[in-house]
């Protein structure tokens, strides 16, 4: 365990102020004998009067020094030291003298290049003249950043390593404020968490396992909700809302259901708090306010809804009854991932009652089809495999569970939506019956379904399309499809009233034309940020199209397009006529939507290892070797395996224990009547009953 001690010897955040400060780093390692060379007990660094060093840079520097010093006294280099302007620093950090000379030279070159660019812009130079100089400046700044964040002899991957002590509060703070995105190839899981943090999608809450969905993340979910809700209502379901709290006795009425959710339930036992009688100022549940019956925070709403259906259904005329609810649910989780698996999450849950088994089965199949397309394919550009769950993986209380499974770039599957044929289980448990069409006929038990998708879809969306630069959003689901970034006028141009007016008019006309084309547009008119910083921010947020509009563009009647997509569209900036901007944007965004889907669909096909009778079929030993060491952080991963399978719950459990892999589904497209003819189970050798899709999963 490494302990850090930071001594800030001057007042009021001296590392941000132009006064002299001394920062001391002390550390101790309880297992020093593991290192080949002695570890220095203390390292002091003199910050110079001209320095203004952000706190996060200081923290990064200390972490990187520990990671890259390699436990030697001769190769250590203090990374946060700035160029020396006096001889006093030589006595403090003698190991950085040669590096300071290089830093001095870099700083001088950056300043000179910046002055050169500024002078050209003020003189009215065009973009073609300035662009090469800007590239040189960026290269110099990158070199400077590298000198501050790379230790001697260390690789890029080494420098990004962080302490693994999750109980260290300082480390938690560093992670939450860092704007760095770990590369997928370095650590896929860290990349995913970094992406959610730096793009402003969500953050941790004070309650372990629960997340705060921030405005940008919520706006994406709102797009999913709006589009899906229109399809649900078109399908004939009506929205309603049922209580968050469910009597505990309700869950006990359906045996399989209670067994499936018992370990995940959060229970309310008291209806008020009171002051602790020991006088310490804390609150405790009031012993006199214990509930007669404990209440369950809903893990799902089948029980309370079917209790209500009993009152709403009397006759065949009341059927079919289709109800949908947009709500939050609670399923207590020990290991959580934002959006993918949290204790509380948002979802929609549909519940229907029918007069016949066939009608209910068709309902369940229809809804899984809606989830697959238009929801996943058309809106999210997310290809999925539609299938049926094995008996072991069915929803608690269902006779059949239909699923859509997506393949993430690390080779793991993600269940993205389910639809359940419940049979008559809940109708019988809650005595929901109807009178048939024939007068005097005996009451009949209704048949039921339930179906739902959740904010887990956002996790699938994030992982499927995004890259190391940030989020990538398909245009149809992006809250903002186009951001317009006006390029500020130079001081000289600001004195040209005609140009100022022309710029404002062109900007407004462009915005109006795009909105008239039913595109979601935002103008970033923040005057306290440079255009480059805006580009960086919107690229990270995944806005599909950025349009740059400057005074010279206006004079030429053009604007500049830049798409945010890992495709041909994103390769170069495009100069587009202002008159054609709206029509070009509509077509370009449609092309981008299709390109994202095609790329993901190709990855899905390539990510499935298929059983082939004409070649050497995969053996269980090969399967086991590929999957038992596959981890979520690895990119790319092993993918999924489509194999002949004899349905057997014990064998399925054994594979899960040995390989940490689960039977994701029996894909509908791969299980036609002739699919298993002559095939034997890859595990037991018995005649196969299904073609099964196995793999690791989130």
N, C-alpha and C positions, 0 to 999 in steps of 0.2 A: 504494500500500500504506500502510495506516495503522498506526502503531506506538503502542501504549498503554504508559504507565508509571504505575504506581500506587505512591505513597509512603505507607506507613502508618507515621506517625512516632511512634506510641506502641506499647507492647508488647501481645502477647497479644490479637489481634483487637479492637482498640479500637472498631471500628464496631459491635460487639455489647455493649460495656461502657459504663457511665455516666460515663466519663471523657472529657476533652476530647481530640480528635484532629484532625489536619490531613491531608486527603487531597489529593494533587496529581495532576492529570491533565496529562500532556504528550503531545503528538503531533506527528507530522511527516508531510507528504504529499509524495510525490516529484513530483507533478504539480500543484503549487499554482496554476500558471497557468491551470488549468481553471476556477477559481472567480472570480467577478466581484469579490469583495471579499477583503481580506486575512484570513487565518485567525489567530486568536490562538495564540501559541506555548505559553501556559501559563495554566491556570485553577486557582485555589486555592479550596477550599471549607472553611469552618469548620463542623465538626459540634458541636452544642451538648451540654452536659453531660447534659441530660435525654433525649437521643436514643438509641434503640436501633434501628439500621437493619440489616436482614438483608443479607447479602452479595449475594444474587441481586438485591435491589432496587438496591443500589449499582451492580452491573454493568449492569443494565438501564438505569439512569439515565445512565451514561456512554455507552452505545451510543445511546440515544435522543437525547442531547444532540448527538452527532456527526451523527446522521441528520436532526435537525430545526433545527440552528443555521443551515443554509443558507449556511454559509461567510461569515457576517458577524459583526462585532464588536458591533453594536448590538442585535441581536435574540436573542443567546444568553441562555439562562436555565438556571441550574444546578438540575436537576430533583430532586436528592437532598437538597436543603437542607430542614431542618425549621424549624418556627416559632421565631422569635427570642425569647429571654427576657432578653437584655441588649443594650446598645448596641454591644457589641464586634463584633457580626457585621456591622454596617452598613459598616464599613470593608473587610470582606473580600468581601462579595457585594452590591455596591450595586445591581446590576441586578435583585435579587429582592425588594426592599423591599415593593412593592405586593402582590406575590404572597404574601409572608409574612403580611401583615395578613389576607388572605383565608383562609390556612391556619389562622391563629390562631382565626378565627371558626368555621371548620369544626370544628376540634378541640374547641372549647368546646361547640359545639352537639351534637356526637357524645357527649361526656362527659355532658352534661346529659340527653340523651335516654336514654342507657344507664342512668343512675341512676334515671330515671323508670320505665323498664321493670322494673328490678330491684326497685324498691320495690313496684310493683303485683304482681309475681309472689310476693314474700314475703308480701304481704297476702292472697294467694289469689285474685287476679283471674282471671276466666275468659279463654279464648282470644279470644273476640270482642272483649273490651276491649283486650287486649294487641296483637292482630294489627295494627291500623292503626299503632300506635306502632313496631312492629318494621319495618313497611314504610318508615316515615319514617327509621328508623335506617339501614336498608340503603341507602336513597337517599343519605343523607349520606355514608356510607362509600364508595359508588360515586363520589360527587363528589370525595371526598378522593383516592381512588385515581387518578381521572382527572387531578387536578392534579399528582400525582407522576409520572405516566407519559405525559402528553401535553405536547408542547412548544408554544410559542406559534406559532400559524398552521399547525400540522401536522395532517394528517388521520390517522385511525385506522390506515389502511393504511400510511402512511408510518412510523408509530411502531413497527410490527412488523417492519420490515425489519432483517435482520441482515447482518453482513459475510459475503461470499461466499467468503472465503479458507478453504477446508476444511483447510488445513494449519496453521491457527492453533490451537494447543492450548487457549488461553484460551477461544476461541469454542466449541470442542468441549465443554469443561467446562460452559460456560454453557448450551449446548443440552441437555446430558444432565441437568442439574439443574432446568431450568425446568419449571414446571407449566402453561405457557401453551399453548393449542391455537390454531394459526393457522386462520382461517376458510377453508372450502373455496373460497369465491369469491375469496379473496386469492391462495391458492396451494394447489392440490389436493394436490400431492405432499407439500408441507410439512405440510398437515393430516393426511395419512395417517401420516407419520413421527411427528408430535407425538402423535397418538392412541395409537400403539403404545407410545410412551415413557411418557406420563402415566398410562395405564391399567394399566401393569405387565404388558404382554403379553410383551415381549421387549426385549433390549438388545444392543448390539454386543459382540462377543467380542474377545479379543486377536488372533485370526486374521482377517485381512481377508476379508470375504465370508461369514463364518459368524456365526451369532447365538446368543445364550443365550435359550432359551425359558423365561420365568419361570413361577412356579406358576400364575398366573391364565391365561396363554396355554396352558400344558400341560394344565390342567384342561379347557379347551375342546376341545383336540385329543383328550383322553381320551374325551370324550363322543362325538366323531365316530368314534373308533376302536371304542368299545364298540358303538355302534349299527350301524356298517357291518360289523363283524366278525360280528355275529349274522346279517346277511343273507348274507354270504359263506359262512358255514358251513351255513346253511339251503340254500344253492344247491348244496352238495355238496363244497366245497373244504375242505381240511384245512390247518391252520397248520404251518409248518416254519421252520427257520432255516438259512441258508447262509452261508459265510464272507464276511467283509468284503473279503478280498484274493483277487484272481483272477489266475492266470498270464497273462502278456502274450500268450502264444501262443494262448490261448482266443479272444481278441478277433479274431485274424487269421483264424479259421476261417470266419467269415461276412463276405464282402467288404463288402456294404452296411453292415452293422452297425459294423464297425471304422471305415469312412469317416465314419459319422455321429457317432461319439463320440471319435475320436482326439484332437481338439483340446481336449476337456474333461477328459481323463484325468489324474489325479494318480498318480505312479509312485513305488513304493518300490524302492530299489536296494541298500540296505545293511541288515544286521540288528543293528547296534550302533554306538555312538558311542565316541569316544576323546578324550583330552585333546589339544589342539592342541600340536604339538611346539615351537611358538615360545614356549611358556610364558606366554601371556597369560591363561590360565585359561578359555578358551572350549573348546567341544566341536566336533568335526568327525566326519563319517562315517569309520569305521575302514576304511582302505584294504584291510585283510585280511579285512573282513566283507562284501565285495560279493557279492550274490546271484548264483547261476548264471543265473537267469532273473528279470528284473524282475517285480514284482507290481503290479497295477492296483488302486487303491481303487475298489470297484465303482461305476460310473456307473448300472448296472442289472444284473440278475442272469441274463439269458437264457443267457449262455454257460455259467456254472457249473451252472445248473439243468439245461440240456439235456445237459451232460456227465454229470450224475447220472441223468437220465431213461434214458440208455442202459443203465445197470445195473438200473434198476427195471422196465423194460418188456421183456417177452419174448413175451407172448402177447396175443391179443385180449381175454383175461380181465383183463388189467391195465389195460384202457382202459374209459372215459376216466379219465385221471389228472389230478386238480385239486389244485394246491398253491398256498398263499398265504403270503406272508412280510411281516411288519411289521418295517421296518428303516430304517436311514439310508443315504443314498447321497451320493456326491461327484461333482459336475460343475463343474469350475472355471469361474467366472464373473468377468468383468472389471467389469461394472456390475451392482450388486446392489440389491435392495429387500427389506426384511424380509418374510418369508413368501412374497412373490411370486417372487423370484428370488435364491436364495442358493447358495453353493458346496456347502454341505451342507444337506440337508433330510430330513425324515421322510416316509415314505410306506408304503403297502402295494402290493405287486406280486403279481399272480396269474399263474400259468403253468399251462397245461393242454395235454394231449396227447389226440388223438382218432383214431379209426379212419377217419373219412371227412371230406371237405372240408365237406360240408353241416353236419355236427355241429359242426365247429370254427367255421364262420361263425355258426351259431346261438348258440354260446357267446359269441362276441365281441359280438353284438348284444344278447344278454340282459344282459351285464354293463354295457354302456353305458346300458341301460334302468334298471338298479338304481342307477347313479350319478345319473341324471337324477331318478328318483323310485323309492324313497323318500328317498335320501340328500339330494339338493339341495332338492327341493321340500318334502318332508315335514319333514325335520329342520332344514335351514338356512333355510327360507323363501326359497330362491334359485331364481328361474326361469332356465332355460337353453334354448339352442337345440341340439338333437341333430342331428348331421350327419356327413358323410364328408369326410375331408381330401382335398385334391388330391394327385396323385402327388408333387408337389414338397414337400408338407408332411407326407407320411407318415412314420411311425416307421421308423428305419433297419432294413431287413430285412423289413418287413411288406408284404403284398400289398394290404391295406386297413386304414385307420385310422379308427375311429369316435371322435367327439369330442363333448363338451358345452362350449358356449361361453356365458359369462355376459357381460352388459353392465354395466359399472361406471357410476356416476353421472357421471363425466367424459366419457362417450361412448366409452371404450376397451373393447375386448373382453378377456376373460381366459379362456384355456383352463383348464377346471376339472377335467378328467378325460379319459382316453383308453382305448380298448380296441382291440387290434390282432389282425387275422386274419393269422397269419404264414405261411399256406400250409404247404409242406414245407421251407422254407428252412433252419430250424434242425435239423429231422429229418435232412435230407441232410448238413448241415455236420458234425453230430455222430454220424451213422450210427445214428440211433434208429429201429429197425424192430420189427415185431411179426409173429408167425405168425398167419395168418388162421384162420377157423373150419374151413375144409376141410383135412383132413389131407393133408400133402404139398405144400400150396401154398407158393409162394415168399414170402419175407419182404416185407412192405410198409412203406414209409416212413410214419411217423405225421404227422398234421396238428396244427398248434399255434396257440395264442393266448397273448397276455399282456395284462394290463390293470392300471391303477393310478390312484390319486389320492394327493395329497400335502398337506403343510401349506400349500400354495398356496390350498387351500380356505378357510383362515382369513383370508387376504388378501381373498378374494372376500366372505366374511362381513362383515369389518370395513367394507369400502368400500360394500357394498350397503345396509346398514341404519343406519350410524352418522351422527351429525350433529355440529354445531360444539360441542355440549356434552359429547361423549364417545362412548363405545361404546354401541351398542344391540344386545342379544342376543335372538334369538327364544327364547321360553321353552323349547322342546324341547331346545335345545343349550346353554342357560345352565347352568353348573356350580351356581350358586345361583339358584333361580327366585324366591325370596321372601326378603327380609331384613326382620326385625322390629326396629324401633328403639324400645326402651322410653324414654319421656320421664321424666327423673329427678324425684323428688319434691322439693318445696321443703322448706326446713328445718322449717317448721311442719307439713307433711304427714308428714315423717319421724317426728314424735312421735306420730302416730296409728297404733298397732300394728295395728288392724283394717284400715286402708287399706293398710298395707305388706303384710299377709298377702293381702289381696284382689288387690293388684297382682301379687304373685308367682304366686298361683294362676291368675289369668286369663292371664298370660303363658305359663305352662306348658300350660294347657288349649288355648290357641290354637296353640301350637307342635305339640302332640300331634295336634290335629285336622287340621292342614295336612299333617303327615307321614303320617297315616292315609289321606289322599287321594292319597298317592304323589307329593307335591310335595317338592322339595329346598329346605329351609328353613335359614336361619342367623339366630341372634339376635345382634345387635351390642350386647353388654353392656359395652363399653369405657367405664369411668367417667372417663377422662381426656380425653374428647372431648365437645364439645357436640353436641346432636342435629343442628344445622345442618351441622356439618362432616361428620357421618356421611352425611347426605342427599347432600351434594356428592360424597363419595367413591364411594358406591354408584351414584349416577347416572352418574358417569364410567365406572365399571366395567361399566355396562350391565345391571345386575340388573333383570329385567323388572318386578317388583312390590315396592314398599316399603310396609310396614304400620307405621304409627305407633300406639303404645299408651301413653297417659298415664293418670295417676290419675283425672282427670275423665272420660276415656273409659271407664275400668273402672267407675266409679260409675254411668255411664249405660248400661253393657252394650254399648258400641260400640268400633270401631277405625277408623282412617283409611287408605284405600287410595290409592296414587299409582303409576300405571303409567309405565314408561320406554319410551315409544313415540311416534314422530311420527305420531300418529293421534288419533281422537276420544277414545280411552281415556285419553290423556295430558293432556287439556285441563284437567281440574280434579281436585282431591282428592275422594274419595268417602267418605262416612260409612257404614259397614257394620256391621250387628249382629254381635256376636261369635258368636252362635249360627249365623249364616249365612256366616261368614267363609270357611270351607273350600270350600263349594260355590260361593260367589261367585268365589273365587280360581280355581278350576278352570275355570269358564266364561270368566272374564275373560282368563286366560292363553291359552285356546284362541282367543278372539276376537282377541287381540293377535297370535298366530302367524299367523292368517289375514290380518289387516290388513297385517302386514309383507309377506307374500307378494303380496297384491293390489297394494300400492303399488309393489313392485319389478316385478311383471309389467306393470303399466301403463306404467312407465318403459321397460321393454324394448320394448314395442310402439311407444311414441312415439319411441324412439331408433333405429328402423330406417327409413331412407328407401327406400321400395319402388318398384320400376319399375312404371309404370302405362301400359298401352297407350292408355287413354282420355284421358290427359293428355300434356303434353310430357315425354317420357322424359328421364331425366338423361343428359347427355353426359359424355364423359370429361373434357373441360375443366372442367366444373362439379364433377365428382368430384375432380379434381386440385386445384382451387382450394380446395375445402373441407377436404381432408386434408393437403396438403403442409405447411401451417403449424400443424396441430393438435398441441398439446403436452400432455404428461401433467399439467402443472400447471394447465391451463385447466379451469374448471368453470362451467357445463356445457360439454361438448365437442360435436363434430359428430355423433357416433354412427356407426352402421353403414349400409352400402349393400347392398341386395339387387338384383342386376342380372343380365341375361342374359349368358352367358359361353361362349366357345369355349375348351375346355381346351387350353392351350398354355403350356408351361413357360417359354419365352423371353418371351412377353408378360407372364406373371405376374411374372417377375424384373424386367422393365422397369417395371412398375407399382410394385413394391416400391422400386426405386431412385428413381423420380420422386416418389412420394407418401409413402414410408415406411409404406405400407399393405400388409397381407398378405391373402391369400385365407383367411379363417378356416375356411370349410367349405362344402359343398354341403348345405344344410339338407334333412333327409329329408322334412319336411312340405311343402317347396316344390318338390320334384323328383319329382312324380308323372308318369306317362307323358305327360300332355297339357300339362305345365308350360311347355315350351319351344316348343311348336308355333307356327311362324310367327315366332319371335323371332330377332333377330340380336344378336350379341355387341356390347356397348356400347363395346368397345375396338377390335376388328378389323373389325366389320361383317359377319363371316362368320356362317353359321347357328349358333345357340347349341347347346351340348351340355348345359348345366346352368344352373340358377339359382344364382348364387354370392353368398356373403356376404363383403364386403370391409370392412376397417376397420383403424384403429390398434389395437395390442394391447400389453399388458404382457408 
